Amino acid sequence: MSKSAPIRPKRINKAVYEAELQRLQAELVAAQEWVIETGARVLVLFEGRDAAGKGSAIKRVTEYLNPRVARIAALPVPSERERGQWYFQRYVQHLPTKGEIVLFDRSWYNRAGVEKVMGYCTADEYRRFLHQAPLFERMLVEDGIILLKYWFSVSDREQEARFRSRLNDPMRRWKLSQTDLLSITKWADYSKAKDEMFVHCDIAESPWWTVESEDKRSARLNMMSHLLSQIPYEHLEPPHVVFPKRPPATDYERPPLSLTRYVPDYASTL
């Protein structure tokens, strides 16, 4: 019996969403402090359809985190030198060290998705990836890395609606690439590639977690809540802080303000 398509969820109330988002972000800050204190290594992969909401979810996750602790890895197209390396080599250098959280905005699974569908890799390279990816991830988990893989799922109708909304939005027009448009005509090919990837790479040590993303607000809350449930963090007492008294500036005289170049007060003209 085939599974029916997921019913589009009702859009969550904005006030409820913002209140819960803030609570989850506060928990993420607490988890960050635990990661720093314990030297844990957290690696999160964000994959899925174009326009499925991966980027906006990453923004909400990292909004209040320390960028020196929580890094985003969004790798560009590989260089000629990188194309001659072992496929996973350029990703290894971005893995977290002790006390770090790394979020991959697309990852080595490019090979199982866009590279496979668009013909950017050979059949041998593709088959080798499906064999090596589970081995690679088992090594990461065996070494103590907390590895989480999220697949953001969106329907073809919703994806196209989001693409069209970008077309007339000057703030987001840059997000609409030729690859995005081609993904509309290759929907079935991407579906087959995703299914094949899950068959080979949805393993017990690093399973795939699907995030239904018809409603972006719900998707963000669901993903963030799950992420927190997978990190065994505890709330730590913050160190006691004592503000020192500011000593009087007895040996300093400020230069005349006329010597300083100030940014024009544009705000006063509004």
Secondary structure, DSSP 8 states (H G I E B T S, - for coil): -------------HHHHHHHHHHHHHHHHHHHHHHHHHT-EEEEEEEESTTSSHHHHHHHHHTTS-TTTEEEE---S--HHHHTS-TTHHHHTTS--TTEEEEEES-GGGTTTHHHHHT-S-HHHHHHHHHHHHHHHHHHHHTT-EEEEEEEE--HHHHHHHHHHHHT-TTTGGG--HHHHHHHHTHHHHHHHHHHHHHHH--SSS-EEEEE-SSHHHHHHHHHHHHHHTS------------------TT-----GGGS-----GGGG-
